[in-house]
Amino acid sequence: MSHAATSAHTEHNYLNHQKGIWSWLTTLDHKRIGIMYFIAIMSFFLLGGIFALLVRAELFTPGKTLFSADVYNRMMTYHGAIMVFMVIVPGIPAIFGNFVLPIMIGAKDVAFPRLNLMSWYMLMIGALITGSTLFMDRVDTGWTFYTPYSSIKTGMGVIPMVLGVFIIGFSSILTGLNFIVTTHKLRAPGITMTRIPLMVWALYSTAILQVLATPVLAITLLLLVAEKTLGVGIFDPQLGGDPVLFQHFFWFYSHPAVYIMILPAMGVISELVATFSRKVIFGYTAIAYSSLAIAGVSFLVWGHHMFVSGQSEFAGLLFSVITMLVGVPTAIKLFNWIATMYRGSVRLDAPMLFALGFMFLFTIGGLTGVYLASTGMDIHFHDTYFVVAHFHYVMVGGTLMALMGALIYWFPKVTGKMTNDTLGRISWVFIFSGFNVTFYPQFILGAMGMPRRYYDYLPTFTELNQMSTVGSWLIGTGFIVGLVAVIHGLIAGEKAGNDPWGGKTLEWTIPSPPPHENFDKTPVVTGGPYEYR
Amino acid sequence: MSTANHAGFHHAHHFESAEHQYQSSKQGIWLFLVTEILMFGGLFVAYSIYHSLYPQIFHAGSKQLSITLGAVNTVVLLFSSFTMALGINFVQRGLRLKAIIALAVTIVCALIFMVVKYFEYTHKFHVGTVPGKYAYTDETRSTTKVAALVKEAGQVSAEEREHTLHMDEEEYKHLRLLNDTHNWPLFFGFYFVMSGIHGLHVLAGACLIFWVLLKVLRNKVGPEYYTPVEGVGLFWHVVDLIWIYLFPLLYLVG
């Protein structure tokens, strides 16, 4: 590019296209909206992380360590609600999906730019309402808001909390809708559905889930509000309702939501593995369709959250089998990534380390999921720390590893500057090792019978809990190093150039940072997304 | 003056053509309507579960609803869907004045629907057929307001019921049936939540139709560009469609 020689000041790109805070708050540019999501979601992540560290600190010793049980319950609730609804669910799609999806398919923007901005504002409004409950009547239900505790027993703070989540859900639906239409309608000439990058396939499958699952959460939360304000009795056993119906509804959304969290992460990993192995991805179609398969199966497995809720044995059996079925498309992806690395020129830059960390941790999370999907084992493990360890391995080990990998991978494209690779690797070492130190002991704790959510525990469990708490400090350190890497990169990062990693997807063919309208000329694509050799 | 004299429409920069933008917008609207149906789907599922568990509650409850008023509202909404469709057609053909009339009639229908709903609701508040805890006279949930009313009505003659309590024999019979049914407020929980959320959609729809009406008045839409009119129209048809399911479910099935 002729631009490369000129200095950063004269380059015309999306960052200096318009100036001032107002131009950001009213922007319709998907890249800027992606950055706004990044800032917002990372702030939520910091908050949720602080709650996590406090929860772990409280569990350092049995009995009271720092706070009362009431404060502990609230912190645990906010940790869960913030992390799930405001960090992991919107995380990768809203930040990186917004930034790279249109570029990857050769589009100038998402299909509905105004709607895109509106989604961001809805996330902000929802987060404000949810956050405001910190200063209101207590919310100590856990992020699942299970009835009858949430509907009858606890304080009225649940109402604004749930309404905040409802609005956040709207934001999620609108983002998903936007991505589906963008993928269908805005692909550049030559990009057929089987030539789009795997990240786009993952985001597309996620978007389908967002659109189809979230409305059920919406009505569930509205019913909970109606229950609390009008006493409609749909969930209240005293009035003839059924509290377990809430669980059915809740998990009919929230189980697919687990894949809303993980599918985009898998998309990121596909990109990373292909780029850093310098090889055509192995089994493109298998990886692409396995995303759709996961999305499809995810709607049929919610009952595994309810093995001990009194559902029929036959239902338990069915949900058990279907749940294990999810392992098939997941394994397809994993084996294809490994096959891609086989005889590839694998480079262990920081993003690739995070990708390998993802595969390692997600595999442990996935395999322990098989234990929990077996009805007999689940009765032993139900509501113990085994479950906590399992879903942290899947969600944190999976999604947050991918988020960090994506952050370092696309940082040069977003800012035009590189992050320091050593800092990135140090961050990875801390997060990866700290993560195992934190959550591996929890498998053992759970198998020994320590219940989840509890404020107190038996003295027998002390050592393992302390190990876990120390691990949480290591993770915290790792993310701080990651933050330092980002800030250092912004201030003193080397100039990146168009394609610092040797990526082959479309976003690496345009300047970094990209121009306002992404492409000077609409690209015409004649081959697949990963043409290495 | 049959052809609209609206400003020439330019498609957004990231679309190839106006047609491309129109097709994309339409797909977006359809996807949004899918989410609406799924949201009501949750309510329909809950309704059918409880209906099969407690058929007597739903039988006694549905007797309290006025089939006449419900039917009037059904006809009003069906007619409004017709006028909405006409409105879209007129905008597409550039018949501005006719489009304005059709859209205005649609809004009037929406308002008629809400007024009828208002009378239905106030009557429910009056006799005490309301959901959950509000149906009871005390905190312990031992007596319902309906029980108190039925008791009062039982002590007077039929004529006095008609005059002082505004209650005809039919209604008295139905209220007694309801009063004999254990836990009937559950039905009104469903009634108020389902018809209430639908009512909010009617109001939202009326506002949206008003918005496109303004667009017609300001010549912002016409034969070359009518996406918002058509989108709002699709939304309005779904609102109508949901009512077509709600009416038999709440009023007739019991």
Boltz contact constraints between the chains, C-beta under 6 A:
constraints:
  - contact:
      token1: [A, 108]
      token2: [B, 14]
      max_distance: 6.0
  - contact:
      token1: [A, 109]
      token2: [B, 14]
      max_distance: 6.0
  - contact:
      token1: [A, 111]
      token2: [B, 24]
      max_distance: 6.0
  - contact:
      token1: [A, 112]
      token2: [B, 28]
      max_distance: 6.0
  - contact:
      token1: [A, 173]
      token2: [B, 35]
      max_distance: 6.0
  - contact:
      token1: [A, 177]
      token2: [B, 28]
      max_distance: 6.0
  - contact:
      token1: [A, 177]
      token2: [B, 31]
      max_distance: 6.0
  - contact:
      token1: [A, 181]
      token2: [B, 24]
      max_distance: 6.0
  - contact:
      token1: [A, 181]
      token2: [B, 27]
      max_distance: 6.0
  - contact:
      token1: [A, 181]
      token2: [B, 28]
      max_distance: 6.0
  - contact:
      token1: [A, 185]
      token2: [B, 24]
      max_distance: 6.0
  - contact:
      token1: [A, 211]
      token2: [B, 31]
      max_distance: 6.0
  - contact:
      token1: [A, 211]
      token2: [B, 35]
      max_distance: 6.0
  - contact:
      token1: [A, 215]
      token2: [B, 35]
      max_distance: 6.0
  - contact:
      token1: [A, 215]
      token2: [B, 38]
      max_distance: 6.0
  - contact:
      token1: [A, 215]
      token2: [B, 39]
      max_distance: 6.0
  - contact:
      token1: [A, 216]
      token2: [B, 42]
      max_distance: 6.0
  - contact:
      token1: [A, 218]
      token2: [B, 39]
      max_distance: 6.0
  - contact:
      token1: [A, 219]
      token2: [B, 39]
      max_distance: 6.0
  - contact:
      token1: [A, 219]
      token2: [B, 42]
      max_distance: 6.0
  - contact:
      token1: [A, 226]
      token2: [B, 193]
      max_distance: 6.0
  - contact:
      token1: [A, 230]
      token2: [B, 131]
      max_distance: 6.0
  - contact:
      token1: [A, 230]
      token2: [B, 132]
      max_distance: 6.0
  - contact:
      token1: [A, 231]
      token2: [B, 132]
      max_distance: 6.0
  - contact:
      token1: [A, 231]
      token2: [B, 133]
      max_distance: 6.0
  - contact:
      token1: [A, 232]
      token2: [B, 131]
      max_distance: 6.0
  - contact:
      token1: [A, 232]
      token2: [B, 132]
      max_distance: 6.0
  - contact:
      token1: [A, 232]
      token2: [B, 189]
      max_distance: 6.0
  - contact:
      token1: [A, 232]
      token2: [B, 193]
      max_distance: 6.0
  - contact:
      token1: [A, 233]
      token2: [B, 132]
      max_distance: 6.0
  - contact:
      token1: [A, 233]
      token2: [B, 186]
      max_distance: 6.0
  - contact:
      token1: [A, 233]
      token2: [B, 189]
      max_distance: 6.0
  - contact:
      token1: [A, 234]
      token2: [B, 46]
      max_distance: 6.0
  - contact:
      token1: [A, 234]
      token2: [B, 189]
      max_distance: 6.0
  - contact:
      token1: [A, 239]
      token2: [B, 132]
      max_distance: 6.0
  - contact:
      token1: [A, 240]
      token2: [B, 183]
      max_distance: 6.0
  - contact:
      token1: [A, 240]
      token2: [B, 186]
      max_distance: 6.0
  - contact:
      token1: [A, 249]
      token2: [B, 42]
      max_distance: 6.0
